Amino acid sequence: MSADDLAARIQRLEDRNAIIDVVIKYATSIDRADWEGYASIFTDPVHIDFSEAGLPAADFPRDQFIGFAKQGLEAWDARQHISPNHVVEFDGNDPDRAVCRSYMYAQHYKKGAPGGEFYLMRGSYDNHMLRTDDGWKIQSLTQHISWIEGNAHATEEKSAA
């Protein structure tokens, strides 16, 4: 093995870890309401496809998408997003592009909601990644919903408590 081959293999491992860190930060930033950190993981603009959840695919200015996420998610008393099973596929033609597929387990809690306090989404994400001068960023994100349980409208209901 040449030094060039070893350097390329090490770079690929470092890139894979950096990409997975971005995808995990997506979940943990939401849960901590760290909207600045959340914004830092996206390109500007960012393509978002949450059409399976009712938000049609579109290119958004990053700040507009962060505002949308903040408004919808901060209405919950608690949230927990878990992002396991990362599979990173690098673009064979462009070393600055990759796709990270990951599972989605997104649970939400609203104390005292009459129709039920919990809302749970399960599925996956396709995170299309781009290497930038500031590191790897999500350039395009597609959410796939496998199934939903609970009360999606809990934040809109008058609390029973």
Secondary structure per residue as TSV (DSSP state, phi and psi in degrees):
chain	resnum	aa	ss	phi	psi
A	1	M	-	360.0	133.1
A	2	S	-	-83.7	164.3
A	3	A	H	-62.6	-34.8
A	4	D	H	-64.5	-42.1
A	5	D	H	-63.0	-42.7
A	6	L	H	-65.1	-43.7
A	7	A	H	-61.8	-40.1
A	8	A	H	-66.7	-39.5
A	9	R	H	-66.3	-40.9
A	10	I	H	-65.0	-43.5
A	11	Q	H	-59.7	-42.1
A	12	R	H	-62.4	-41.9
A	13	L	H	-65.3	-42.3
A	14	E	H	-63.8	-41.8
A	15	D	H	-63.1	-44.4
A	16	R	H	-59.1	-46.9
A	17	N	H	-63.2	-40.6
A	18	A	H	-65.4	-39.5
A	19	I	H	-64.5	-46.6
A	20	I	H	-62.6	-38.8
A	21	D	H	-59.2	-40.1
A	22	V	H	-63.7	-44.8
A	23	V	H	-65.2	-39.6
A	24	I	H	-67.3	-38.8
A	25	K	H	-62.7	-30.7
A	26	Y	H	-53.7	-49.7
A	27	A	H	-71.8	-47.0
A	28	T	H	-71.3	-31.3
A	29	S	H	-66.0	-39.9
A	30	I	H	-60.1	-48.2
A	31	D	H	-65.6	-32.1
A	32	R	H	-89.2	-2.6
A	33	A	T	55.5	39.1
A	34	D	-	-93.2	79.3
A	35	W	H	-71.9	-27.2
A	36	E	H	-67.9	-45.3
A	37	G	H	-63.3	-39.4
A	38	Y	H	-61.8	-46.2
A	39	A	H	-60.9	-32.7
A	40	S	T	-67.4	-13.0
A	41	I	T	-94.7	-4.1
A	42	F	E	-110.7	150.7
A	43	T	E	-75.7	169.1
A	44	D	E	-131.1	109.7
A	45	P	E	-78.7	173.7
A	46	V	E	-128.3	140.1
A	47	H	E	-92.5	124.7
A	48	I	E	-121.7	129.5
A	49	D	E	-125.7	92.8
A	50	F	E	-111.2	34.2
A	51	S	G	-61.4	-28.7
A	52	E	G	-69.2	-17.7
A	53	A	G	-106.9	4.4
A	54	G	T	106.3	-3.7
A	55	L	E	-104.7	104.8
A	56	P	E	-58.7	150.3
A	57	A	E	-60.2	134.1
A	58	A	E	-164.5	160.8
A	59	D	E	-88.1	130.7
A	60	F	E	-121.1	141.5
A	61	P	-	-58.8	137.8
A	62	R	H	-51.3	-47.9
A	63	D	H	-62.8	-33.8
A	64	Q	H	-66.2	-44.0
A	65	F	H	-65.2	-41.1
A	66	I	H	-62.5	-41.8
A	67	G	H	-61.4	-41.0
A	68	F	H	-61.8	-47.8
A	69	A	H	-63.5	-44.7
A	70	K	H	-59.5	-47.8
A	71	Q	H	-60.2	-44.9
A	72	G	H	-73.4	-36.3
A	73	L	H	-88.8	-30.7
A	74	E	T	-72.2	-10.5
A	75	A	T	-71.7	-18.7
A	76	W	S	-83.4	145.3
A	77	D	S	-70.1	-32.4
A	78	A	E	-152.3	152.9
A	79	R	E	-147.1	149.2
A	80	Q	E	-142.4	120.4
A	81	H	E	-115.0	126.3
A	82	I	E	-117.3	131.8
A	83	S	-	-126.7	82.8
A	84	P	-	-100.8	-176.8
A	85	N	-	57.5	56.8
A	86	H	-	-79.2	128.7
A	87	V	E	-123.7	116.7
A	88	V	E	-104.4	125.7
A	89	E	E	-119.8	118.8
A	90	F	E	-84.8	144.8
A	91	D	-	-70.0	123.6
A	92	G	S	-68.5	-16.5
A	93	N	S	-105.8	-15.3
A	94	D	-	-141.7	107.0
A	95	P	T	-66.8	-7.7
A	96	D	T	-99.2	14.1
A	97	R	E	-134.0	144.7
A	98	A	E	-158.4	165.3
A	99	V	E	-122.8	131.3
A	100	C	E	-114.6	114.5
A	101	R	E	-95.1	135.7
A	102	S	E	-145.2	157.3
A	103	Y	E	-79.1	157.5
A	104	M	E	-125.4	126.6
A	105	Y	E	-132.7	103.4
A	106	A	E	-121.1	107.9
A	107	Q	E	-112.2	145.3
A	108	H	E	-135.2	146.4
A	109	Y	E	-135.0	131.4
A	110	K	-	-131.2	105.1
A	111	K	T	-58.1	130.3
A	112	G	T	78.1	7.0
A	113	A	-	-64.0	122.7
A	114	P	T	-58.2	-34.3
A	115	G	T	-85.3	4.2
A	116	G	-	124.2	138.6
A	117	E	S	-84.7	-14.0
A	118	F	E	-115.9	146.3
A	119	Y	E	-139.6	127.2
A	120	L	E	-132.1	128.6
A	121	M	E	-115.2	136.3
A	122	R	E	-127.2	142.7
A	123	G	E	170.7	-138.7
A	124	S	E	-154.1	168.4
A	125	Y	E	-126.9	145.5
A	126	D	E	-109.5	109.3
A	127	N	E	-100.8	107.7
A	128	H	E	-87.7	116.6
A	129	M	E	-104.1	146.8
A	130	L	E	-132.7	130.6
A	131	R	E	-78.0	126.0
A	132	T	E	-118.6	178.3
A	133	D	T	-63.0	-21.9
A	134	D	T	-100.5	16.0
A	135	G	E	101.5	-173.7
A	136	W	E	-71.2	138.0
A	137	K	E	-134.3	154.7
A	138	I	E	-81.7	118.3
A	139	Q	E	-96.2	-29.4
A	140	S	E	-150.0	135.4
A	141	L	E	-133.1	124.0
A	142	T	E	-117.5	128.0
A	143	Q	E	-100.9	131.7
A	144	H	E	-115.5	125.5
A	145	I	E	-101.0	124.7
A	146	S	E	-89.7	-44.7
A	147	W	E	-163.8	159.4
A	148	I	E	-128.8	143.4
A	149	E	E	-132.3	150.5
A	150	G	E	94.6	-161.4
A	151	N	-	-102.7	96.0
A	152	A	T	-67.5	-19.0
A	153	H	T	-105.0	17.0
A	154	A	G	-57.3	-35.3
A	155	T	G	-73.8	-15.4
A	156	E	G	-92.3	-11.7
A	157	E	S	-89.3	147.7
A	158	K	-	-73.1	128.0
A	159	S	-	-61.2	138.3
A	160	A	-	-79.9	-15.7
A	161	A	-	-78.2	360.0
